[in-house]
Amino acid sequence: MVRPTFPHASAILSEPAAFLFFNPQHSAFALLRRDKPRNLRLQMKLLVIGSGGREHALVWKLAQSPHVTQLWCAPGNAGIQQERTEKTGKPVECVNIGAEDLPKLLAVAQEKKIELTVVGPDNPLALGIVDLFQKNDLRIWGPNQKAAQFESSKVFSQDFMEKYGIPTAKSGTFSEPAAAKKFAGLLGGKCAVKADGLALGKGVLICASVAEANKAIDEILVSKAFGAAGAKIVIQEFLEGMEISLHALCDGKTAKLFPTSQDHKRALDGDKGLNTGGMGTYCPTPFLGETALAETGRKILEPFTRGCAAEGIDFRGILYPGIIVTRSGPKVLEFNARFGDPETQVYLTRLENDLVELLDASVNGTLDRVELKWSPMASVCVVMASGGYPGGYAKGKPILGLAEAAKLPNTKVFHAGTAKNGNEIVTNGGRVLGVTAWAKDLKSAQSAAYTAVEKICFEGVQFRRDIAAKALS
């Protein structure tokens, strides 16, 4: 049986450990059965929704499946347009429809006779794209609108965690500045102030003093910096420890835990600067050993699944808890209801399964019959961003060196904010590229990723030079 590797605390990569899955019918984790997945149709047309690095990674991996004959992406990007399905050699077609234009996305899926739609970003999930497609008898992968609340409402998520005993930070929910400031004062101003709704990964303000907390509260509740997403806020006590990302693939009754990864949210080296959507990541991490990871998964997934059953929530898709490893044990900072970006880039370069088969099992409720298989290699992704990001930035800057980077072994440059301008590929967003490399160990993967980064340039480019440094130090 091929099994994923989880790191021991003393090493980046350990010997293969038994893969575990959570089933709510059992009190804890159990060893995975070796049942074969159901036979899929050999001829499948797929649609991926989104335009970032996460979606490029999804397209890249899905295109490798022998089940896929044609693949579309809406709206896609310049890198996605360069991918081809391995089975037929057909290029991936990008459709100029925004990820939140649900009626047009439905029409395209019906017109193209799409057999499976894969949703990347959070916004269409929060808007109910899964419910819409299912109502029209179309197969789609991702949580429905009710399940997507775990990400679309931090208030809902925090209340759920507290109700069902999921370890999390002490918190309060507020819509009035005065009450919020009083609570922040009780925490000595050391807290995270979070907009309730979706804010492009930027709706969290970390504060170290009462003055900073009061400013953050006013920014969200009074100045409406995040619009309707900030009608309510959650204030969490500041927790000290190592922050890591967990992912679990879910089918409504079974959850398969991934290896750990670590995102780098701050814009600058040493975790300085503003919060971003993520400036780089790596997998696996050394911060939770095999036993600790299994125990952490049990403490999160068991009450999560029990709570979903009690609340009538059918969660099928990716559950992505952001956790912090504190002295009193791992605690959940927040839930996301989709693949992380750039975590997807490192996970999918290590995943050995056919991704179509995994997503199909997630939709069908048959994940207990599938075994996840992971390469023993480590993977590192470095995000190259536009100058000024996450603030204002210019677009349309020509990107040089992509062909040279593509020639490097075990390296993939995933596009995020890119577009075509004639024969040139130009910048078209804040996070532009996710330069990803994989190797026998983390140090080698890090070196390979930065070797590729140095071959690419565009005006104003910025990137962190310390991705994976926490693990290596």
C-alpha positions, 0 to 999 in steps of 0.5 A: 500500500502506498502511503503519504509521508508525515514529518516527525518533529525532528525531520522534514520528511519521515518514513511513510506513515499509515494514512488515516481517515476520519469517519463519523461512524467511528470514534476516531481515525481508522486505517483506510480500506483498500477498496477500488473506486467506482469505474468512471466514464472514460470520456469526460468534459470538465469545467474549472471555475476561477482565474488564479494560481490555485485554478492553474494548479487544478487545471494542470493536475486534472488535465493529466487524468486519462478520464478527461477529454476536454477542459474549459476554465472560466475565466482562466489566465494566460498560463491556463491557456497553455495547458493541454489534456494528456489524453487528447492533446486538446488545449484548455479553453478559457471562457471569458466569464467571471467566477461570480457570474453564475447564470452565464457559468450555468449556461456554458456548462449546459452548452458544453455538456460538462460532466463535472464542474470544479469550483476554485474560489470562495465567492461563487461557493458563497453565492450558491453556485453548487446549489444552482448547478445541482438544481439543474442536474449538473455534477459540481464539486464544492460545498453548497451554500449552507456548507460554504458559510464556514468561510463566508461568515466568520461569525457562523464559523466561530459560533459553530466551533464554540458550540461543538467544542472545536479548539479555538481562540477566545473571541467575541462577535460585534457590530457596534464599535464601543462594545468591540473596543471594550472587549479588545481592551480586556485582551490588552489590545493583543488580538485579531480583528476579522471582518465577518464576510469574504474580503479577498484574504485581507479582512484580518487585522493583527493588533499588538496594542489597544490603540491598534485594535481601536483603529482596526475596529473603526476601519472595519465598522465605521469606515467600512473598509471591507464594505458589507463584509465588515458589517460584523466583526469577530475579535479573537485573542492573539495566540502565540505559536506556529501557524500551519494549514490543514486540508481535508477532502470531505464527502459528507461523511468521511474526511481525508486529512492531507499532510501539513503545509505552511502559508506565508501571509505577510508581504515581507520577509520575517513576517513583516508588512501587510496581510496578503492572500499568501506569498508562498508555501511549502509541504510538508512541515516539521511542526506536527509529527504523525501522532500529533497530526492524527490527534489534531485531526481527530479533535477538529474533524470529529466534532466538525462532522458531528456538528454538521450532522446536527445542523443538517450541513452536507459538506462535500469539498475541501475543509481547510482549517488554519491552525496555530500550534500553541503551548496548550495544543493546536487551535483553529483560527478559522475555517476555509471551504476550498483549497488554499492558494498557494497551498494547492500548488504544493499539494498537487505537485506531491499528489500521486492520485488521479484528481478526477477520481478523488473529486468524483468520490467526494461528490458521490460520497465514496471517499472511504473507498479511495486511498490518498497517495503522496510523493515522498518529495517536498514542494515549495511555492514562491509567489512573485507579486506586483509592486505595491501589492497588497495595496495598489499596483500597476498591470500590463507589465511584460513578464520575461524568463518564463520559457527559461524557468519552464526548462528546469526539472521538477519545476512548474510556474503556475500563473495567477494574475497574468494575461495575454497582450499580443504575443506577450504575457503580462501582469494582470493582478497582485499575485502574478506567479506561483513558482513551484519546485519539488525535490528529495528534501525541503532544502533542495526544493527551496533552492530549486524554487528560487533558482526558477524565480531568479530566471523570471522578471517584470517591472516592480516584481516583489517576492519573499526570500524566506519561504520555508525558512521556519522549517529549515531553521 
